[in-house]
Amino acid sequence: MIRLKVNGASRQFDGDPDMPLLWYLRDLLDLTGTKFSCGMGLCGACTVHVEGKAARACVTPMKSVSGKSVVTIEGLSKDGTHPLQLAWKQCAVAQCGYCQPGQIMQAAALLREKPKPTDAEIDSAMQGNICRCGTYQRIRQAIKMAAGVKA
C-alpha cells in the first residue's frame, strides 16, 4: 500500500508500484490538469511538485512518492489566484494552453527556490519545458511579474 498526500489530501494506492504518477493523478483521481505529452519526461507538460520540487509525473513511479506530498496545478491554489496564475492571465501567456500547467508548476518551483530570479535563472529553470506555440517571452515576463521583478 502506497500512502501519499495529493494537494493536501491523504490518499492511498494499492496498484502497480511502477505505474507512473501521471496515470494515478489523471485516471484514478481525475486531476486532468497534469498533461500527458512525450511520456519520457522531456517536455515538461506533466510537471507536478513532489515535496516542493518540480517532477515529471510521466516518469515518476508511484513507489517513489510513497509517504510524500504531491501538488498538481489544481492544488497550486483553490481559486486560480496564485501569483503565477494571475500573471499568466495578465500577460496572455497561453495560446493553445496545453503545456501551461506544466510551465506554471515549473515556474512555481523556481520561485520557491529563487524568489527574484534573473533572466538567466528563469531560462535555465524553464529550459526543459517545451511550448509548441513559442510563448517563451511571455512566460518569462509572467514569471518576472509574479516575482515582482521589473521586466
Biotite code that builds the C-alpha atoms (Angstrom):
import biotite.structure as struc

atoms = struc.array([
    struc.Atom([0.000, 0.000, 0.000], chain_id="A", res_id=1, res_name="MET", atom_name="CA", element="C"),
    struc.Atom([1.394, 3.370, -1.046], chain_id="A", res_id=2, res_name="ILE", atom_name="CA", element="C"),
    struc.Atom([0.286, 6.297, 1.096], chain_id="A", res_id=3, res_name="ARG", atom_name="CA", element="C"),
    struc.Atom([0.806, 9.878, -0.038], chain_id="A", res_id=4, res_name="LEU", atom_name="CA", element="C"),
    struc.Atom([-0.745, 13.317, 0.048], chain_id="A", res_id=5, res_name="LYS", atom_name="CA", element="C"),
    struc.Atom([-2.113, 14.883, -3.109], chain_id="A", res_id=6, res_name="VAL", atom_name="CA", element="C"),
    struc.Atom([-2.992, 18.565, -2.924], chain_id="A", res_id=7, res_name="ASN", atom_name="CA", element="C"),
    struc.Atom([-3.109, 18.254, 0.863], chain_id="A", res_id=8, res_name="GLY", atom_name="CA", element="C"),
    struc.Atom([-5.456, 15.256, 0.985], chain_id="A", res_id=9, res_name="ALA", atom_name="CA", element="C"),
    struc.Atom([-4.301, 11.870, 2.284], chain_id="A", res_id=10, res_name="SER", atom_name="CA", element="C"),
    struc.Atom([-4.512, 9.198, -0.401], chain_id="A", res_id=11, res_name="ARG", atom_name="CA", element="C"),
    struc.Atom([-3.553, 5.583, -0.833], chain_id="A", res_id=12, res_name="GLN", atom_name="CA", element="C"),
    struc.Atom([-2.766, 3.421, -3.817], chain_id="A", res_id=13, res_name="PHE", atom_name="CA", element="C"),
    struc.Atom([-2.850, -0.362, -3.903], chain_id="A", res_id=14, res_name="ASP", atom_name="CA", element="C"),
    struc.Atom([-1.913, -0.902, -7.550], chain_id="A", res_id=15, res_name="GLY", atom_name="CA", element="C"),
    struc.Atom([1.269, -1.463, -9.533], chain_id="A", res_id=16, res_name="ASP", atom_name="CA", element="C"),
    struc.Atom([4.063, 0.415, -7.702], chain_id="A", res_id=17, res_name="PRO", atom_name="CA", element="C"),
    struc.Atom([5.758, 1.056, -11.064], chain_id="A", res_id=18, res_name="ASP", atom_name="CA", element="C"),
    struc.Atom([2.707, 2.827, -12.523], chain_id="A", res_id=19, res_name="MET", atom_name="CA", element="C"),
    struc.Atom([3.574, 6.428, -13.425], chain_id="A", res_id=20, res_name="PRO", atom_name="CA", element="C"),
    struc.Atom([2.249, 9.071, -11.054], chain_id="A", res_id=21, res_name="LEU", atom_name="CA", element="C"),
    struc.Atom([0.676, 10.780, -14.092], chain_id="A", res_id=22, res_name="LEU", atom_name="CA", element="C"),
    struc.Atom([-1.800, 7.946, -14.628], chain_id="A", res_id=23, res_name="TRP", atom_name="CA", element="C"),
    struc.Atom([-2.691, 7.835, -10.943], chain_id="A", res_id=24, res_name="TYR", atom_name="CA", element="C"),
    struc.Atom([-3.432, 11.573, -10.964], chain_id="A", res_id=25, res_name="LEU", atom_name="CA", element="C"),
    struc.Atom([-5.356, 11.638, -14.233], chain_id="A", res_id=26, res_name="ARG", atom_name="CA", element="C"),
    struc.Atom([-7.101, 8.260, -14.330], chain_id="A", res_id=27, res_name="ASP", atom_name="CA", element="C"),
    struc.Atom([-7.740, 7.466, -10.685], chain_id="A", res_id=28, res_name="LEU", atom_name="CA", element="C"),
    struc.Atom([-8.034, 10.921, -9.079], chain_id="A", res_id=29, res_name="LEU", atom_name="CA", element="C"),
    struc.Atom([-9.454, 12.690, -12.156], chain_id="A", res_id=30, res_name="ASP", atom_name="CA", element="C"),
    struc.Atom([-6.911, 15.513, -11.799], chain_id="A", res_id=31, res_name="LEU", atom_name="CA", element="C"),
    struc.Atom([-6.582, 16.173, -15.510], chain_id="A", res_id=32, res_name="THR", atom_name="CA", element="C"),
    struc.Atom([-4.707, 19.477, -15.307], chain_id="A", res_id=33, res_name="GLY", atom_name="CA", element="C"),
    struc.Atom([-1.463, 17.499, -15.399], chain_id="A", res_id=34, res_name="THR", atom_name="CA", element="C"),
    struc.Atom([-0.995, 16.705, -19.085], chain_id="A", res_id=35, res_name="LYS", atom_name="CA", element="C"),
    struc.Atom([0.447, 13.729, -20.945], chain_id="A", res_id=36, res_name="PHE", atom_name="CA", element="C"),
    struc.Atom([2.671, 14.612, -23.869], chain_id="A", res_id=37, res_name="SER", atom_name="CA", element="C"),
    struc.Atom([6.013, 12.949, -24.566], chain_id="A", res_id=38, res_name="CYS", atom_name="CA", element="C"),
    struc.Atom([5.839, 10.189, -21.941], chain_id="A", res_id=39, res_name="GLY", atom_name="CA", element="C"),
    struc.Atom([9.609, 10.379, -21.427], chain_id="A", res_id=40, res_name="MET", atom_name="CA", element="C"),
    struc.Atom([9.973, 13.325, -19.045], chain_id="A", res_id=41, res_name="GLY", atom_name="CA", element="C"),
    struc.Atom([11.426, 15.534, -21.771], chain_id="A", res_id=42, res_name="LEU", atom_name="CA", element="C"),
    struc.Atom([8.747, 18.155, -22.464], chain_id="A", res_id=43, res_name="CYS", atom_name="CA", element="C"),
    struc.Atom([7.509, 19.212, -19.022], chain_id="A", res_id=44, res_name="GLY", atom_name="CA", element="C"),
    struc.Atom([3.749, 19.101, -19.738], chain_id="A", res_id=45, res_name="ALA", atom_name="CA", element="C"),
    struc.Atom([3.295, 16.691, -16.822], chain_id="A", res_id=46, res_name="CYS", atom_name="CA", element="C"),
    struc.Atom([5.240, 18.725, -14.241], chain_id="A", res_id=47, res_name="THR", atom_name="CA", element="C"),
    struc.Atom([3.978, 18.497, -10.661], chain_id="A", res_id=48, res_name="VAL", atom_name="CA", element="C"),
    struc.Atom([5.643, 19.140, -7.306], chain_id="A", res_id=49, res_name="HIS", atom_name="CA", element="C"),
    struc.Atom([6.881, 16.263, -5.176], chain_id="A", res_id=50, res_name="VAL", atom_name="CA", element="C"),
    struc.Atom([7.944, 17.520, -1.769], chain_id="A", res_id=51, res_name="GLU", atom_name="CA", element="C"),
    struc.Atom([8.047, 21.024, -3.259], chain_id="A", res_id=52, res_name="GLY", atom_name="CA", element="C"),
    struc.Atom([10.363, 20.149, -6.152], chain_id="A", res_id=53, res_name="LYS", atom_name="CA", element="C"),
    struc.Atom([9.380, 20.011, -9.813], chain_id="A", res_id=54, res_name="ALA", atom_name="CA", element="C"),
    struc.Atom([8.997, 16.424, -11.046], chain_id="A", res_id=55, res_name="ALA", atom_name="CA", element="C"),
    struc.Atom([7.884, 14.860, -14.314], chain_id="A", res_id=56, res_name="ARG", atom_name="CA", element="C"),
    struc.Atom([4.841, 12.781, -13.416], chain_id="A", res_id=57, res_name="ALA", atom_name="CA", element="C"),
    struc.Atom([5.054, 10.646, -16.573], chain_id="A", res_id=58, res_name="CYS", atom_name="CA", element="C"),
    struc.Atom([8.348, 9.071, -15.429], chain_id="A", res_id=59, res_name="VAL", atom_name="CA", element="C"),
    struc.Atom([7.795, 9.164, -11.656], chain_id="A", res_id=60, res_name="THR", atom_name="CA", element="C"),
    struc.Atom([6.753, 5.717, -10.443], chain_id="A", res_id=61, res_name="PRO", atom_name="CA", element="C"),
    struc.Atom([4.174, 5.552, -7.680], chain_id="A", res_id=62, res_name="MET", atom_name="CA", element="C"),
    struc.Atom([6.620, 3.729, -5.399], chain_id="A", res_id=63, res_name="LYS", atom_name="CA", element="C"),
    struc.Atom([8.868, 6.806, -5.388], chain_id="A", res_id=64, res_name="SER", atom_name="CA", element="C"),
    struc.Atom([6.141, 9.062, -3.933], chain_id="A", res_id=65, res_name="VAL", atom_name="CA", element="C"),
    struc.Atom([5.275, 6.811, -1.003], chain_id="A", res_id=66, res_name="SER", atom_name="CA", element="C"),
    struc.Atom([4.993, 8.959, 2.120], chain_id="A", res_id=67, res_name="GLY", atom_name="CA", element="C"),
    struc.Atom([5.450, 12.157, 0.125], chain_id="A", res_id=68, res_name="LYS", atom_name="CA", element="C"),
    struc.Atom([3.396, 15.203, -0.737], chain_id="A", res_id=69, res_name="SER", atom_name="CA", element="C"),
    struc.Atom([2.381, 15.830, -4.359], chain_id="A", res_id=70, res_name="VAL", atom_name="CA", element="C"),
    struc.Atom([0.904, 19.097, -5.618], chain_id="A", res_id=71, res_name="VAL", atom_name="CA", element="C"),
    struc.Atom([-0.711, 19.419, -9.039], chain_id="A", res_id=72, res_name="THR", atom_name="CA", element="C"),
    struc.Atom([-1.848, 22.540, -10.885], chain_id="A", res_id=73, res_name="ILE", atom_name="CA", element="C"),
    struc.Atom([-5.255, 22.034, -9.226], chain_id="A", res_id=74, res_name="GLU", atom_name="CA", element="C"),
    struc.Atom([-3.573, 22.264, -5.823], chain_id="A", res_id=75, res_name="GLY", atom_name="CA", element="C"),
    struc.Atom([-1.443, 25.330, -6.539], chain_id="A", res_id=76, res_name="LEU", atom_name="CA", element="C"),
    struc.Atom([-4.384, 27.496, -5.467], chain_id="A", res_id=77, res_name="SER", atom_name="CA", element="C"),
    struc.Atom([-8.016, 26.672, -4.856], chain_id="A", res_id=78, res_name="LYS", atom_name="CA", element="C"),
    struc.Atom([-9.346, 29.578, -6.904], chain_id="A", res_id=79, res_name="ASP", atom_name="CA", element="C"),
    struc.Atom([-6.669, 30.322, -9.510], chain_id="A", res_id=80, res_name="GLY", atom_name="CA", element="C"),
    struc.Atom([-5.208, 33.249, -7.589], chain_id="A", res_id=81, res_name="THR", atom_name="CA", element="C"),
    struc.Atom([-1.627, 32.064, -7.221], chain_id="A", res_id=82, res_name="HIS", atom_name="CA", element="C"),
    struc.Atom([0.607, 34.968, -8.342], chain_id="A", res_id=83, res_name="PRO", atom_name="CA", element="C"),
    struc.Atom([1.827, 32.932, -11.315], chain_id="A", res_id=84, res_name="LEU", atom_name="CA", element="C"),
    struc.Atom([-1.705, 32.111, -12.454], chain_id="A", res_id=85, res_name="GLN", atom_name="CA", element="C"),
    struc.Atom([-2.663, 35.779, -12.234], chain_id="A", res_id=86, res_name="LEU", atom_name="CA", element="C"),
    struc.Atom([0.489, 36.873, -14.083], chain_id="A", res_id=87, res_name="ALA", atom_name="CA", element="C"),
    struc.Atom([-0.132, 34.214, -16.751], chain_id="A", res_id=88, res_name="TRP", atom_name="CA", element="C"),
    struc.Atom([-3.560, 35.740, -17.403], chain_id="A", res_id=89, res_name="LYS", atom_name="CA", element="C"),
    struc.Atom([-2.338, 39.323, -17.315], chain_id="A", res_id=90, res_name="GLN", atom_name="CA", element="C"),
    struc.Atom([0.488, 38.571, -19.762], chain_id="A", res_id=91, res_name="CYS", atom_name="CA", element="C"),
    struc.Atom([-1.786, 36.460, -22.003], chain_id="A", res_id=92, res_name="ALA", atom_name="CA", element="C"),
    struc.Atom([0.801, 33.679, -21.948], chain_id="A", res_id=93, res_name="VAL", atom_name="CA", element="C"),
    struc.Atom([-1.354, 30.810, -23.134], chain_id="A", res_id=94, res_name="ALA", atom_name="CA", element="C"),
    struc.Atom([-2.003, 30.205, -26.792], chain_id="A", res_id=95, res_name="GLN", atom_name="CA", element="C"),
    struc.Atom([-3.112, 26.604, -27.167], chain_id="A", res_id=96, res_name="CYS", atom_name="CA", element="C"),
    struc.Atom([-2.596, 26.207, -23.406], chain_id="A", res_id=97, res_name="GLY", atom_name="CA", element="C"),
    struc.Atom([-1.641, 22.525, -23.396], chain_id="A", res_id=98, res_name="TYR", atom_name="CA", element="C"),
    struc.Atom([1.785, 22.956, -21.812], chain_id="A", res_id=99, res_name="CYS", atom_name="CA", element="C"),
    struc.Atom([0.821, 25.767, -19.475], chain_id="A", res_id=100, res_name="GLN", atom_name="CA", element="C"),
    struc.Atom([0.018, 23.749, -16.307], chain_id="A", res_id=101, res_name="PRO", atom_name="CA", element="C"),
    struc.Atom([3.489, 22.218, -16.506], chain_id="A", res_id=102, res_name="GLY", atom_name="CA", element="C"),
    struc.Atom([5.059, 25.599, -17.258], chain_id="A", res_id=103, res_name="GLN", atom_name="CA", element="C"),
    struc.Atom([3.346, 27.168, -14.233], chain_id="A", res_id=104, res_name="ILE", atom_name="CA", element="C"),
    struc.Atom([4.340, 24.298, -11.929], chain_id="A", res_id=105, res_name="MET", atom_name="CA", element="C"),
    struc.Atom([7.962, 24.519, -13.096], chain_id="A", res_id=106, res_name="GLN", atom_name="CA", element="C"),
    struc.Atom([7.897, 28.296, -12.565], chain_id="A", res_id=107, res_name="ALA", atom_name="CA", element="C"),
    struc.Atom([6.395, 27.880, -9.075], chain_id="A", res_id=108, res_name="ALA", atom_name="CA", element="C"),
    struc.Atom([9.247, 25.541, -8.107], chain_id="A", res_id=109, res_name="ALA", atom_name="CA", element="C"),
    struc.Atom([11.721, 28.106, -9.447], chain_id="A", res_id=110, res_name="LEU", atom_name="CA", element="C"),
    struc.Atom([10.184, 30.959, -7.429], chain_id="A", res_id=111, res_name="LEU", atom_name="CA", element="C"),
    struc.Atom([10.206, 28.822, -4.285], chain_id="A", res_id=112, res_name="ARG", atom_name="CA", element="C"),
    struc.Atom([13.988, 28.430, -4.671], chain_id="A", res_id=113, res_name="GLU", atom_name="CA", element="C"),
    struc.Atom([14.756, 31.833, -6.184], chain_id="A", res_id=114, res_name="LYS", atom_name="CA", element="C"),
    struc.Atom([12.076, 34.398, -5.301], chain_id="A", res_id=115, res_name="PRO", atom_name="CA", element="C"),
    struc.Atom([13.674, 37.100, -7.518], chain_id="A", res_id=116, res_name="LYS", atom_name="CA", element="C"),
    struc.Atom([15.186, 35.188, -10.448], chain_id="A", res_id=117, res_name="PRO", atom_name="CA", element="C"),
    struc.Atom([17.296, 36.740, -13.181], chain_id="A", res_id=118, res_name="THR", atom_name="CA", element="C"),
    struc.Atom([16.574, 36.138, -16.861], chain_id="A", res_id=119, res_name="ASP", atom_name="CA", element="C"),
    struc.Atom([19.384, 33.580, -16.940], chain_id="A", res_id=120, res_name="ALA", atom_name="CA", element="C"),
    struc.Atom([17.953, 31.733, -13.914], chain_id="A", res_id=121, res_name="GLU", atom_name="CA", element="C"),
    struc.Atom([14.493, 31.717, -15.480], chain_id="A", res_id=122, res_name="ILE", atom_name="CA", element="C"),
    struc.Atom([15.856, 30.431, -18.780], chain_id="A", res_id=123, res_name="ASP", atom_name="CA", element="C"),
    struc.Atom([17.868, 27.729, -17.032], chain_id="A", res_id=124, res_name="SER", atom_name="CA", element="C"),
    struc.Atom([14.979, 26.543, -14.832], chain_id="A", res_id=125, res_name="ALA", atom_name="CA", element="C"),
    struc.Atom([12.446, 26.576, -17.662], chain_id="A", res_id=126, res_name="MET", atom_name="CA", element="C"),
    struc.Atom([14.601, 25.054, -20.424], chain_id="A", res_id=127, res_name="GLN", atom_name="CA", element="C"),
    struc.Atom([13.105, 21.582, -20.006], chain_id="A", res_id=128, res_name="GLY", atom_name="CA", element="C"),
    struc.Atom([9.543, 22.807, -20.556], chain_id="A", res_id=129, res_name="ASN", atom_name="CA", element="C"),
    struc.Atom([8.594, 22.929, -24.209], chain_id="A", res_id=130, res_name="ILE", atom_name="CA", element="C"),
    struc.Atom([5.929, 25.243, -25.621], chain_id="A", res_id=131, res_name="CYS", atom_name="CA", element="C"),
    struc.Atom([4.950, 24.383, -29.195], chain_id="A", res_id=132, res_name="ARG", atom_name="CA", element="C"),
    struc.Atom([3.379, 27.821, -29.566], chain_id="A", res_id=133, res_name="CYS", atom_name="CA", element="C"),
    struc.Atom([6.655, 29.550, -28.646], chain_id="A", res_id=134, res_name="GLY", atom_name="CA", element="C"),
    struc.Atom([5.328, 31.807, -25.879], chain_id="A", res_id=135, res_name="THR", atom_name="CA", element="C"),
    struc.Atom([8.688, 31.812, -24.077], chain_id="A", res_id=136, res_name="TYR", atom_name="CA", element="C"),
    struc.Atom([9.000, 35.604, -23.897], chain_id="A", res_id=137, res_name="GLN", atom_name="CA", element="C"),
    struc.Atom([5.547, 35.914, -22.307], chain_id="A", res_id=138, res_name="ARG", atom_name="CA", element="C"),
    struc.Atom([6.371, 33.046, -19.931], chain_id="A", res_id=139, res_name="ILE", atom_name="CA", element="C"),
    struc.Atom([9.492, 34.895, -18.780], chain_id="A", res_id=140, res_name="ARG", atom_name="CA", element="C"),
    struc.Atom([7.513, 38.137, -18.463], chain_id="A", res_id=141, res_name="GLN", atom_name="CA", element="C"),
    struc.Atom([4.836, 36.423, -16.335], chain_id="A", res_id=142, res_name="ALA", atom_name="CA", element="C"),
    struc.Atom([7.429, 34.802, -14.058], chain_id="A", res_id=143, res_name="ILE", atom_name="CA", element="C"),
    struc.Atom([9.084, 38.175, -13.521], chain_id="A", res_id=144, res_name="LYS", atom_name="CA", element="C"),
    struc.Atom([5.716, 39.801, -12.851], chain_id="A", res_id=145, res_name="MET", atom_name="CA", element="C"),
    struc.Atom([4.792, 37.152, -10.282], chain_id="A", res_id=146, res_name="ALA", atom_name="CA", element="C"),
    struc.Atom([8.204, 37.607, -8.641], chain_id="A", res_id=147, res_name="ALA", atom_name="CA", element="C"),
    struc.Atom([7.879, 41.391, -8.575], chain_id="A", res_id=148, res_name="GLY", atom_name="CA", element="C"),
    struc.Atom([10.947, 41.731, -10.774], chain_id="A", res_id=149, res_name="VAL", atom_name="CA", element="C"),
    struc.Atom([10.963, 44.562, -13.292], chain_id="A", res_id=150, res_name="LYS", atom_name="CA", element="C"),
    struc.Atom([10.548, 43.200, -16.801], chain_id="A", res_id=151, res_name="ALA", atom_name="CA", element="C"),
])
